[in-house]
Amino acid sequence: MTEESNQTNNEETQPPVDQDAPSTTEATTPETTDVDTSNEVSNTASTEASSTASNEASSTASNEASSTASNEASSTASNEPPRDPNTIYVGKKRVMNYVLACMTILQSGSDTVSIKARGRSISTAVDVSQILSRRFTQGITVKSISIATEKVPNRETNELSNVSSIEIEMGK
């Protein structure tokens, strides 16, 4: 009696198999299901890993901020002059990374910090300066702002393009 109930359970859970279909179709259907479940597991694992990484990132934000200036300084070409250690170059990272980098420079004994940006990052540089002056540090003011247009070679065509740039000098 148990064998009959097992057979009916197996028949109910599995769809009917077409006798005319090639055997490769039967073999690939369960594999596809297995692949989907492994993707779900890997997506869950990557979500957990990213949330763990974000928790670690928030706890080590000051370490990231202090290394932001040094990481960007190490990526310069050999024909450019060495970068000033009191300069923050704003790019595509989150705003708070740059704010913490500026705070690290100011707390290490420097009286001024320079925030530089080009193109789309100009608004982020302005956000950094406003967050510094209004929220985190008392007594930090904007000393000077300089706006310029730089000619930058296009990566694809090597033609010179005009790119706006800003430098915000902040200090105690």
C-alpha positions in Angstrom: 0.0 0.0 0.0 2.8 2.4 0.7 4.3 1.8 -2.8 1.0 2.8 -4.4 0.8 6.0 -2.3 4.5 6.9 -3.3 3.7 6.4 -6.9 0.6 8.7 -6.7 2.6 11.3 -4.9 5.4 11.2 -7.5 2.8 11.4 -10.3 1.1 14.4 -8.7 4.3 16.4 -8.2 5.9 15.8 -11.6 4.3 17.0 -14.8 3.4 14.3 -17.3 6.3 13.5 -19.7 5.7 13.5 -23.4 6.7 10.2 -24.9 7.6 11.8 -28.3 9.9 14.4 -26.8 13.6 13.8 -27.0 15.3 12.7 -23.8 17.6 15.8 -23.6 14.6 18.0 -22.9 13.7 15.8 -19.9 17.2 16.1 -18.6 17.5 19.9 -19.0 14.3 20.8 -17.3 15.4 19.8 -13.8 18.9 21.3 -14.3 17.3 24.6 -15.2 15.3 24.5 -12.0 18.5 23.7 -10.1 20.3 26.7 -11.7 17.5 29.0 -10.7 17.6 27.9 -7.1 21.4 28.3 -7.0 21.0 31.8 -8.4 18.5 32.6 -5.7 21.0 31.4 -3.1 23.8 33.3 -4.6 21.7 36.5 -4.8 20.8 36.1 -1.2 24.4 35.6 -0.3 25.5 38.6 -2.3 22.8 40.7 -0.6 23.9 39.6 2.8 27.6 40.2 1.8 26.7 43.7 0.5 24.8 44.6 3.7 27.8 43.3 5.8 30.1 45.3 3.6 28.0 48.5 4.1 28.0 48.0 7.8 31.8 47.6 7.8 32.0 50.6 5.5 30.1 52.8 7.9 32.2 51.7 10.8 35.4 52.4 8.9 34.3 55.6 7.2 37.1 57.6 8.8 39.7 55.1 7.4 38.1 55.4 3.9 38.1 59.2 4.2 41.7 59.4 5.1 42.7 57.1 2.3 40.6 58.9 -0.3 43.1 61.6 -0.8 46.0 59.2 -0.9 44.2 56.8 -3.3 43.4 59.6 -5.7 46.9 60.9 -5.4 48.5 57.6 -6.4 46.4 57.3 -9.6 48.0 60.4 -11.2 50.1 60.2 -14.4 53.8 60.7 -14.2 53.8 63.9 -16.2 51.5 65.7 -13.8 52.9 67.6 -10.8 52.5 65.9 -7.4 49.2 66.7 -5.7 48.9 68.8 -2.6 48.0 66.6 0.4 45.4 69.2 1.5 43.5 68.8 -1.7 40.4 66.6 -2.1 39.4 65.7 -5.7 35.7 65.0 -5.9 34.6 62.2 -8.1 31.9 59.5 -8.1 32.0 58.4 -4.5 29.4 59.2 -1.9 29.4 62.8 -0.5 30.1 61.7 3.1 33.4 60.1 2.0 34.7 63.5 0.9 33.3 65.3 3.9 35.1 62.8 6.2 38.3 63.2 4.1 38.1 67.0 4.6 37.5 66.6 8.3 40.5 64.3 8.6 42.8 66.9 6.9 41.5 69.7 9.1 41.8 67.7 12.3 45.4 66.6 11.4 46.6 70.2 11.9 46.1 71.8 8.6 44.3 75.2 8.5 42.9 74.9 5.0 41.5 72.3 2.7 40.9 72.6 -1.0 38.0 70.8 -2.7 38.4 70.4 -6.5 35.9 69.0 -9.0 35.2 68.9 -12.7 32.0 68.6 -14.8 29.1 66.7 -13.1 31.0 66.4 -9.8 30.8 70.2 -9.3 27.5 69.9 -7.4 28.9 67.2 -5.2 31.9 69.5 -4.3 29.5 72.3 -3.4 27.5 69.8 -1.2 30.7 68.8 0.5 31.6 72.4 1.3 28.1 73.2 2.6 28.0 70.1 4.8 31.4 71.0 6.2 30.5 74.6 7.0 27.0 74.0 8.3 26.8 70.7 10.0 30.0 69.1 11.2 32.6 71.7 12.0 32.0 75.1 13.6 34.3 77.9 12.5 35.1 76.4 9.0 34.3 78.9 6.3 34.7 79.2 2.6 37.8 81.3 1.9 37.7 81.4 -1.8 35.9 79.9 -4.8 37.5 79.8 -8.3 35.7 78.6 -11.4 37.5 77.7 -14.6 37.1 76.0 -17.9 39.7 73.3 -18.7 40.4 71.7 -22.0 40.4 67.9 -21.7 41.1 65.5 -24.5 38.2 63.2 -25.4 39.0 59.5 -24.8 37.6 58.3 -28.1 38.5 61.1 -30.6 41.4 62.8 -28.8 39.7 66.2 -29.6 39.8 68.8 -26.9 36.6 69.4 -25.0 35.7 72.2 -22.6 35.0 71.0 -19.1 34.0 73.3 -16.2 35.9 73.0 -13.0 35.7 74.5 -9.5 38.1 74.8 -6.6 36.6 75.7 -3.2 39.2 76.7 -0.5 37.9 76.2 3.0 39.6 77.0 6.3 39.4 77.8 9.9 
